Amino acid sequence: MVCPYLAYRDRADDARFDEARAYCTAADRFVQAMRADVCNDRYGLAHDEHCEIYLEHADDGESEADGEVDRAGGNS
């Protein structure tokens, strides 16, 4: 399962990127590729166990994040 706070964006403000970059909607910022590996549960990592940003926001925003995924047509 992918972190519900993970998004990929190909632009920021006036800048446009050739490749979409990992963006954490909980932290409201772009994140490094290694953090995106945690978000995507790669290499034996799990976002709901190993990501301090997710753990910080899970209690107060889990249902809100799930709603965002549903509206975006993500997996339920």
N, CA, C and O atoms as a GROMACS GRO file, in nm:
protein
  304
    1MET      N    1   0.083  -0.117   0.000
    1MET     CA    2   0.000   0.000   0.000
    1MET      C    3   0.088   0.124   0.000
    1MET      O    4   0.183   0.132   0.078
    2VAL      N    5   0.059   0.217  -0.083
    2VAL     CA    6   0.133   0.343  -0.092
    2VAL      C    7   0.078   0.441   0.010
    2VAL      O    8  -0.042   0.439   0.041
    3CYS      N    9   0.163   0.525   0.063
    3CYS     CA   10   0.121   0.625   0.161
    3CYS      C   11   0.015   0.717   0.100
    3CYS      O   12   0.032   0.765  -0.012
    4PRO      N   13  -0.093   0.743   0.172
    4PRO     CA   14  -0.198   0.829   0.118
    4PRO      C   15  -0.156   0.975   0.108
    4PRO      O   16  -0.224   1.054   0.042
    5TYR      N   17  -0.045   1.013   0.171
    5TYR     CA   18   0.003   1.151   0.164
    5TYR      C   19   0.099   1.173   0.047
    5TYR      O   20   0.143   1.286   0.024
    6LEU      N   21   0.133   1.069  -0.026
    6LEU     CA   22   0.228   1.080  -0.137
    6LEU      C   23   0.158   1.122  -0.265
    6LEU      O   24   0.055   1.068  -0.303
    7ALA      N   25   0.218   1.221  -0.330
    7ALA     CA   26   0.170   1.265  -0.461
    7ALA      C   27   0.293   1.288  -0.548
    7ALA      O   28   0.403   1.309  -0.496
    8TYR      N   29   0.275   1.284  -0.677
    8TYR     CA   30   0.384   1.317  -0.768
    8TYR      C   31   0.343   1.439  -0.848
    8TYR      O   32   0.236   1.443  -0.908
    9ARG      N   33   0.429   1.539  -0.847
    9ARG     CA   34   0.398   1.665  -0.915
    9ARG      C   35   0.508   1.698  -1.015
    9ARG      O   36   0.626   1.675  -0.991
   10ASP      N   37   0.465   1.751  -1.129
   10ASP     CA   38   0.562   1.788  -1.232
   10ASP      C   39   0.585   1.938  -1.240
   10ASP      O   40   0.647   1.988  -1.334
   11ARG      N   41   0.534   2.011  -1.141
   11ARG     CA   42   0.557   2.155  -1.137
   11ARG      C   43   0.545   2.206  -0.994
   11ARG      O   44   0.483   2.144  -0.908
   12ALA      N   45   0.606   2.321  -0.972
   12ALA     CA   46   0.599   2.391  -0.844
   12ALA      C   47   0.611   2.540  -0.874
   12ALA      O   48   0.708   2.584  -0.936
   13ASP      N   49   0.513   2.614  -0.830
   13ASP     CA   50   0.509   2.758  -0.859
   13ASP      C   51   0.524   2.778  -1.010
   13ASP      O   52   0.441   2.731  -1.087
   14ASP      N   53   0.628   2.846  -1.052
   14ASP     CA   54   0.649   2.873  -1.195
   14ASP      C   55   0.741   2.771  -1.261
   14ASP      O   56   0.759   2.774  -1.382
   15ALA      N   57   0.799   2.680  -1.183
   15ALA     CA   58   0.893   2.581  -1.236
   15ALA      C   59   0.818   2.458  -1.284
   15ALA      O   60   0.718   2.417  -1.225
   16ARG      N   61   0.868   2.399  -1.392
   16ARG     CA   62   0.813   2.275  -1.445
   16ARG      C   63   0.927   2.175  -1.455
   16ARG      O   64   1.036   2.210  -1.499
   17PHE      N   65   0.901   2.048  -1.415
   17PHE     CA   66   1.005   1.945  -1.414
   17PHE      C   67   0.986   1.849  -1.530
   17PHE      O   68   0.874   1.825  -1.575
   18ASP      N   69   1.096   1.794  -1.578
   18ASP     CA   70   1.091   1.692  -1.683
   18ASP      C   71   1.026   1.563  -1.630
   18ASP      O   72   0.951   1.497  -1.701
   19GLU      N   73   1.057   1.529  -1.506
   19GLU     CA   74   1.004   1.410  -1.440
   19GLU      C   75   0.927   1.454  -1.317
   19GLU      O   76   0.968   1.546  -1.247
   20ALA      N   77   0.815   1.388  -1.290
   20ALA     CA   78   0.737   1.419  -1.171
   20ALA      C   79   0.819   1.386  -1.046
   20ALA      O   80   0.893   1.287  -1.044
   21ARG      N   81   0.806   1.468  -0.945
   21ARG     CA   82   0.881   1.452  -0.820
   21ARG      C   83   0.786   1.417  -0.705
   21ARG      O   84   0.670   1.456  -0.704
   22ALA      N   85   0.841   1.343  -0.609
   22ALA     CA   86   0.762   1.301  -0.493
   22ALA      C   87   0.731   1.423  -0.406
   22ALA      O   88   0.818   1.502  -0.373
   23TYR      N   89   0.603   1.434  -0.369
   23TYR     CA   90   0.557   1.545  -0.287
   23TYR      C   91   0.477   1.489  -0.171
   23TYR      O   92   0.386   1.408  -0.191
   24CYS      N   93   0.510   1.531  -0.050
   24CYS     CA   94   0.438   1.487   0.069
   24CYS      C   95   0.332   1.591   0.101
   24CYS      O   96   0.364   1.704   0.138
   25THR      N   97   0.206   1.553   0.088
   25THR     CA   98   0.097   1.648   0.115
   25THR      C   99   0.081   1.674   0.264
   25THR      O  100   0.027   1.778   0.302
   26ALA      N  101   0.127   1.584   0.349
   26ALA     CA  102   0.120   1.605   0.494
   26ALA      C  103   0.222   1.710   0.536
   26ALA      O  104   0.192   1.797   0.619
   27ALA      N  105   0.342   1.704   0.481
   27ALA     CA  106   0.447   1.799   0.514
   27ALA      C  107   0.441   1.922   0.424
   27ALA      O  108   0.506   2.023   0.451
   28ASP      N  109   0.364   1.914   0.317
   28ASP     CA  110   0.348   2.023   0.221
   28ASP      C  111   0.481   2.064   0.158
   28ASP      O  112   0.515   2.182   0.150
   29ARG      N  113   0.555   1.961   0.113
   29ARG     CA  114   0.685   1.987   0.049
   29ARG      C  115   0.728   1.867  -0.035
   29ARG      O  116   0.679   1.755  -0.017
   30PHE      N  117   0.820   1.894  -0.126
   30PHE     CA  118   0.880   1.787  -0.203
   30PHE      C  119   0.974   1.709  -0.112
   30PHE      O  120   1.035   1.766  -0.021
   31VAL      N  121   0.986   1.579  -0.136
   31VAL     CA  122   1.072   1.495  -0.054
   31VAL      C  123   1.176   1.426  -0.142
   31VAL      O  124   1.157   1.410  -0.262
   32GLN      N  125   1.284   1.385  -0.079
   32GLN     CA  126   1.391   1.317  -0.149
   32GLN      C  127   1.346   1.178  -0.195
   32GLN      O  128   1.252   1.120  -0.141
   33ALA      N  129   1.414   1.128  -0.293
   33ALA     CA  130   1.381   0.996  -0.349
   33ALA      C  131   1.387   0.886  -0.243
   33ALA      O  132   1.307   0.792  -0.246
   34MET      N  133   1.481   0.895  -0.150
   34MET     CA  134   1.491   0.793  -0.046
   34MET      C  135   1.366   0.794   0.043
   34MET      O  136   1.320   0.688   0.085
   35ARG      N  137   1.311   0.911   0.071
   35ARG     CA  138   1.188   0.917   0.151
   35ARG      C  139   1.073   0.860   0.068
   35ARG      O  140   0.986   0.792   0.123
   36ALA      N  141   1.071   0.886  -0.061
   36ALA     CA  142   0.966   0.831  -0.147
   36ALA      C  143   0.970   0.678  -0.148
   36ALA      O  144   0.866   0.613  -0.164
   37ASP      N  145   1.088   0.620  -0.131
   37ASP     CA  146   1.099   0.474  -0.119
   37ASP      C  147   1.021   0.425   0.003
   37ASP      O  148   0.955   0.322  -0.003
   38VAL      N  149   1.028   0.499   0.113
   38VAL     CA  150   0.952   0.463   0.233
   38VAL      C  151   0.804   0.480   0.203
   38VAL      O  152   0.723   0.394   0.239
   39CYS      N  153   0.767   0.592   0.137
   39CYS     CA  154   0.627   0.619   0.102
   39CYS      C  155   0.567   0.507   0.016
   39CYS      O  156   0.449   0.474   0.029
   40ASN      N  157   0.649   0.451  -0.069
   40ASN     CA  158   0.605   0.346  -0.160
   40ASN      C  159   0.626   0.206  -0.103
   40ASN      O  160   0.608   0.107  -0.174
   41ASP      N  161   0.665   0.198   0.024
   41ASP     CA  162   0.687   0.070   0.093
   41ASP      C  163   0.787  -0.020   0.021
   41ASP      O  164   0.766  -0.140   0.009
   42ARG      N  165   0.895   0.039  -0.025
   42ARG     CA  166   1.000  -0.037  -0.094
   42ARG      C  167   1.106  -0.083   0.006
   42ARG      O  168   1.118  -0.029   0.115
   43TYR      N  169   1.183  -0.182  -0.034
   43TYR     CA  170   1.300  -0.230   0.040
   43TYR      C  171   1.266  -0.274   0.183
   43TYR      O  172   1.346  -0.254   0.274
   44GLY      N  173   1.150  -0.332   0.201
   44GLY     CA  174   1.112  -0.381   0.332
   44GLY      C  175   1.070  -0.273   0.430
   44GLY      O  176   1.053  -0.300   0.549
   45LEU      N  177   1.054  -0.152   0.382
   45LEU     CA  178   1.008  -0.041   0.466
   45LEU      C  179   0.858  -0.026   0.454
   45LEU      O  180   0.799  -0.065   0.353
   46ALA      N  181   0.796   0.029   0.555
   46ALA     CA  182   0.652   0.052   0.553
   46ALA      C  183   0.626   0.193   0.602
   46ALA      O  184   0.669   0.231   0.712
   47HIS      N  185   0.555   0.270   0.522
   47HIS     CA  186   0.531   0.411   0.558
   47HIS      C  187   0.460   0.424   0.692
   47HIS      O  188   0.487   0.517   0.768
   48ASP      N  189   0.369   0.331   0.723
   48ASP     CA  190   0.293   0.339   0.847
   48ASP      C  191   0.371   0.291   0.969
   48ASP      O  192   0.320   0.293   1.080
   49GLU      N  193   0.495   0.246   0.948
   49GLU     CA  194   0.582   0.206   1.058
   49GLU      C  195   0.710   0.287   1.064
   49GLU      O  196   0.764   0.309   1.172
   50HIS      N  197   0.762   0.331   0.948
   50HIS     CA  198   0.895   0.391   0.941
   50HIS      C  199   0.899   0.539   0.905
   50HIS      O  200   1.007   0.597   0.905
   51CYS      N  201   0.789   0.599   0.876
   51CYS     CA  202   0.790   0.740   0.836
   51CYS      C  203   0.737   0.829   0.948
   51CYS      O  204   0.620   0.820   0.986
   52GLU      N  205   0.824   0.913   1.002
   52GLU     CA  206   0.782   1.000   1.112
   52GLU      C  207   0.678   1.102   1.068
   52GLU      O  208   0.594   1.143   1.149
   53ILE      N  209   0.680   1.144   0.944
   53ILE     CA  210   0.580   1.239   0.894
   53ILE      C  211   0.443   1.172   0.893
   53ILE      O  212   0.345   1.230   0.940
   54TYR      N  213   0.435   1.052   0.840
   54TYR     CA  214   0.308   0.978   0.837
   54TYR      C  215   0.258   0.955   0.979
   54TYR      O  216   0.141   0.981   1.008
   55LEU      N  217   0.344   0.907   1.066
   55LEU     CA  218   0.303   0.876   1.204
   55LEU      C  219   0.254   1.001   1.276
   55LEU      O  220   0.161   0.993   1.356
   56GLU      N  221   0.315   1.114   1.249
   56GLU     CA  222   0.274   1.240   1.309
   56GLU      C  223   0.134   1.281   1.265
   56GLU      O  224   0.057   1.338   1.344
   57HIS      N  225   0.099   1.253   1.140
   57HIS     CA  226  -0.028   1.297   1.084
   57HIS      C  227  -0.135   1.189   1.080
   57HIS      O  228  -0.252   1.220   1.054
   58ALA      N  229  -0.100   1.065   1.103
   58ALA     CA  230  -0.194   0.954   1.089
   58ALA      C  231  -0.313   0.966   1.183
   58ALA      O  232  -0.427   0.941   1.144
   59ASP      N  233  -0.287   1.003   1.306
   59ASP     CA  234  -0.394   1.011   1.404
   59ASP      C  235  -0.496   1.119   1.372
   59ASP      O  236  -0.616   1.096   1.385
   60ASP      N  237  -0.450   1.237   1.329
   60ASP     CA  238  -0.541   1.347   1.306
   60ASP      C  239  -0.585   1.361   1.161
   60ASP      O  240  -0.677   1.438   1.133
   61GLY      N  241  -0.524   1.291   1.068
   61GLY     CA  242  -0.560   1.312   0.929
   61GLY      C  243  -0.582   1.188   0.846
   61GLY      O  244  -0.597   1.199   0.724
   62GLU      N  245  -0.583   1.072   0.907
   62GLU     CA  246  -0.594   0.949   0.830
   62GLU      C  247  -0.722   0.944   0.748
   62GLU      O  248  -0.718   0.910   0.630
   63SER      N  249  -0.835   0.978   0.807
   63SER     CA  250  -0.960   0.972   0.732
   63SER      C  251  -0.963   1.079   0.624
   63SER      O  252  -1.018   1.056   0.516
   64GLU      N  253  -0.903   1.196   0.651
   64GLU     CA  254  -0.896   1.302   0.550
   64GLU      C  255  -0.809   1.258   0.433
   64GLU      O  256  -0.845   1.280   0.317
   65ALA      N  257  -0.694   1.196   0.463
   65ALA     CA  258  -0.605   1.150   0.357
   65ALA      C  259  -0.672   1.041   0.274
   65ALA      O  260  -0.658   1.039   0.152
   66ASP      N  261  -0.746   0.951   0.340
   66ASP     CA  262  -0.816   0.846   0.266
   66ASP      C  263  -0.917   0.908   0.171
   66ASP      O  264  -0.932   0.860   0.058
   67GLY      N  265  -0.986   1.011   0.214
   67GLY     CA  266  -1.082   1.078   0.128
   67GLY      C  267  -1.017   1.140   0.008
   67GLY      O  268  -1.074   1.140  -0.101
   68GLU      N  269  -0.896   1.196   0.026
   68GLU     CA  270  -0.825   1.256  -0.087
   68GLU      C  271  -0.790   1.150  -0.190
   68GLU      O  272  -0.800   1.174  -0.310
   69VAL      N  273  -0.750   1.032  -0.143
   69VAL     CA  274  -0.715   0.925  -0.236
   69VAL      C  275  -0.840   0.881  -0.312
   69VAL      O  276  -0.835   0.859  -0.433
   70ASP      N  277  -0.954   0.867  -0.240
   70ASP     CA  278  -1.076   0.826  -0.306
   70ASP      C  279  -1.120   0.926  -0.412
   70ASP      O  280  -1.159   0.887  -0.522
   71ARG      N  281  -1.113   1.056  -0.380
   71ARG     CA  282  -1.154   1.159  -0.477
   71ARG      C  283  -1.063   1.158  -0.598
   71ARG      O  284  -1.106   1.189  -0.709
   72ALA      N  285  -0.936   1.123  -0.576
   72ALA     CA  286  -0.840   1.123  -0.686
   72ALA      C  287  -0.849   0.994  -0.768
   72ALA      O  288  -0.781   0.979  -0.869
   73GLY      N  289  -0.932   0.902  -0.723
   73GLY     CA  290  -0.946   0.777  -0.797
   73GLY      C  291  -0.842   0.675  -0.761
   73GLY      O  292  -0.815   0.583  -0.838
   74GLY      N  293  -0.780   0.689  -0.641
   74GLY     CA  294  -0.679   0.596  -0.598
   74GLY      C  295  -0.740   0.467  -0.548
   74GLY      O  296  -0.861   0.447  -0.549
   75ASN      N  297  -0.651   0.381  -0.503
   75ASN     CA  298  -0.696   0.251  -0.451
   75ASN      C  299  -0.768   0.269  -0.320
   75ASN      O  300  -0.732   0.356  -0.241
   76SER      N  301  -0.870   0.186  -0.295
   76SER     CA  302  -0.942   0.190  -0.169
   76SER      C  303  -0.894   0.082  -0.078
   76SER      O  304  -0.944   0.069   0.034
   0.00000   0.00000   0.00000
